[in-house]
Amino acid sequence: MPPAAGEQKSSSPRGDEKLFLVIVLALAAIAGVGSWFAAGALRRHDANHFIAPDQPRQLEDFSLTAENGNTVTRADVRGKILAVSFLFTSCSLTCPEVSKRMAEIQRLTTADEDVRLLSLTVDPRTDTPAVLMKWGARFGAETNRWFLLTGDKMQLHQLIGTSFLATETNNPFNSMPGNFAGTERIAVVDKHGKVRVYFDGLRLETPAAVVTEMELLRKEK
């Protein structure tokens, strides 16, 4: 026997409510999955852009020779915000790219008197001041703001290993002088000499990210 008209009217809203509930739950599930993927994408984005120091690192005292033959010491950059890179001029792939990023950082900070750029060679035997001068000229390095530094090998490797980069002594495939890992990175050092963060020197967006980080550091006391 067919249901009464009154019964049809009372069952229809319940069916609509169930359908509405199913739709809401489905949308919530889709939104949840979307949020999960978005969060994962952001984590990957951050991992690609910001690299935290492997341990607390501080710029140690040093006395090295710049590309123009002048001596540069820790005191010369005291109180400055630094962008620090690593190079060896016989490197034909990554080092020129990192120096391009440093050149762009130099351009973006032209008016910033509290910023200095340092590039430390890992191969001082080859990278004499004259060689570094040619390298710097290739990338438009301003010798009063961007110091390409060489000197005693032991002192340089000690400085890099203590202040900036880990070593891979057990990696037989690491042909980097000094066995340093992460030489393609650009370190940002605050005005107190603390290494705050690294950026991938091979990424085109790194100079802008470095400058943004410097602006944040500038606001700190």
C-alpha positions in Angstrom: 0.0 0.0 0.0 1.6 3.3 -1.0 2.5 5.6 1.9 0.2 8.5 2.7 1.0 11.9 1.3 1.9 13.1 4.8 4.5 10.4 5.2 6.1 11.3 1.8 6.5 14.9 3.0 8.1 13.9 6.3 10.6 11.4 4.7 11.8 13.7 2.0 13.5 16.2 4.3 15.3 13.4 6.1 16.6 12.2 2.8 17.8 15.7 1.9 19.5 16.0 5.2 21.4 12.8 4.6 22.4 13.9 1.2 23.5 17.2 2.5 25.5 15.5 5.3 27.2 13.2 2.8 28.1 16.3 0.6 29.5 18.2 3.6 31.6 15.2 4.7 32.9 14.7 1.2 33.9 18.3 0.9 35.6 18.2 4.3 37.5 15.2 3.3 38.6 16.9 0.0 39.6 20.0 1.9 41.5 17.9 4.4 43.4 16.2 1.7 44.0 19.5 0.0 45.3 21.0 3.2 47.6 18.0 3.7 49.1 18.4 0.2 49.4 22.1 0.6 51.2 21.7 3.9 53.5 19.2 2.3 54.2 21.5 -0.5 55.0 24.3 1.9 57.4 22.1 3.8 59.1 21.2 0.6 59.2 24.8 -0.4 60.8 25.8 2.9 63.3 22.9 2.7 64.4 24.1 -0.7 64.9 27.7 0.4 65.9 27.8 4.0 68.7 25.6 5.4 69.3 25.7 9.1 72.9 25.4 10.4 73.8 21.9 11.4 75.0 23.3 14.7 75.4 26.7 16.3 78.0 28.5 14.2 79.8 31.8 14.8 82.1 33.7 12.6 85.6 33.2 14.1 88.5 35.6 14.0 90.4 35.6 10.7 93.0 37.6 8.8 92.9 36.9 5.1 93.9 38.5 1.8 91.3 40.0 -0.5 91.4 40.1 -4.3 93.0 43.5 -4.4 95.8 42.4 -2.0 94.4 44.2 1.1 94.2 42.3 4.4 90.7 41.8 5.6 90.1 40.7 9.2 87.1 39.9 11.4 87.3 43.5 12.8 86.6 44.9 9.2 83.2 43.2 9.1 82.3 43.5 12.7 78.7 44.9 13.1 77.9 44.1 9.5 75.3 41.7 8.1 77.1 39.3 5.8 76.4 37.1 2.8 79.1 34.4 2.7 79.8 32.1 -0.2 82.5 29.5 -1.1 84.3 29.0 -4.3 87.3 27.6 -6.2 88.0 29.2 -9.6 88.8 25.9 -11.3 85.1 25.0 -10.7 83.3 25.5 -14.0 79.7 24.5 -13.0 78.4 25.5 -9.6 80.8 28.2 -8.5 80.0 30.6 -11.4 76.3 30.2 -10.7 76.8 31.0 -7.0 78.9 34.0 -7.9 76.1 35.2 -10.1 73.8 35.1 -7.1 76.3 37.0 -5.0 76.6 39.6 -7.7 72.8 40.0 -7.6 72.9 40.3 -3.8 75.6 43.0 -4.2 73.3 44.9 -6.6 70.3 44.6 -4.4 72.2 45.9 -1.3 74.1 48.8 -3.1 72.6 51.3 -0.7 73.0 49.2 2.5 76.1 50.3 4.3 75.6 47.6 6.9 76.0 44.8 4.4 79.2 43.1 3.2 79.8 40.1 1.0 82.5 37.5 1.5 83.6 34.7 -0.8 86.0 32.2 0.7 88.1 30.1 -1.6 88.6 26.4 -0.6 91.6 26.2 -2.9 94.0 29.0 -1.9 97.0 27.3 -3.6 95.3 28.1 -7.0 93.2 31.1 -6.0 95.8 33.8 -5.5 94.7 37.4 -5.1 95.4 38.0 -8.8 93.3 35.0 -9.8 90.5 36.1 -7.5 90.7 39.6 -9.0 90.0 38.2 -12.4 87.1 36.2 -11.0 85.7 39.2 -9.2 85.9 41.3 -12.3 84.0 38.7 -14.2 81.1 39.2 -11.8 81.4 42.9 -11.2 82.6 42.5 -7.6 83.1 45.9 -5.8 86.4 45.5 -3.9 85.2 47.7 -1.0 82.0 45.7 -0.4 82.6 42.2 -1.8 85.7 40.5 -0.5 87.0 37.5 -2.3 89.4 36.0 0.3 92.4 33.7 0.1 95.3 33.0 2.4 96.9 30.2 4.4 95.2 26.9 3.5 95.1 25.7 7.1 93.6 28.9 8.4 91.0 29.1 5.6 89.9 25.5 6.0 89.8 25.9 9.8 87.6 29.0 9.4 85.2 27.4 6.9 84.9 24.2 8.9 84.4 25.9 12.2 82.2 28.8 11.2 80.2 27.5 8.2 80.4 24.0 6.6 80.5 20.4 7.7 83.0 18.0 6.1 82.5 14.7 4.5 85.7 12.8 5.2 84.1 9.4 4.6 82.6 10.2 1.2 84.9 8.9 -1.5 83.0 10.8 -4.2 83.6 14.2 -2.6 86.4 15.8 -4.6 85.9 19.2 -3.0 89.1 20.7 -1.6 88.8 20.3 2.2 86.0 17.8 1.7 83.4 20.4 2.5 79.7 19.7 2.0 77.3 22.4 0.9 79.7 24.7 -0.8 76.9 25.8 -3.1 75.2 27.5 -0.2 75.2 31.2 0.7 75.3 31.8 4.4 73.6 34.8 6.1 75.5 36.1 9.2 73.9 38.6 11.5 75.7 41.7 12.9 76.8 39.7 16.0 78.6 37.2 13.8 76.1 34.4 14.2 75.3 32.2 11.2 71.5 32.4 11.0 70.5 30.5 7.8 71.8 29.2 4.5 70.2 29.5 1.0 70.8 27.5 -2.1 73.2 29.5 -4.2 72.0 27.8 -7.4 68.5 29.0 -7.2 67.5 32.2 -9.1 65.3 33.4 -6.3 68.0 33.2 -3.6 69.3 36.8 -3.8 65.8 38.2 -3.1 65.4 35.7 -0.2 68.8 36.7 1.2 67.9 40.4 1.1 64.6 39.7 2.8 66.4 37.8 5.6 68.8 40.7 6.0 65.9 43.1 6.3 64.5 41.0 9.2 67.9 40.8 10.9 68.2 44.6 10.6 65.1 45.0 12.8 66.6 43.0 15.6 68.5 44.7 18.4 
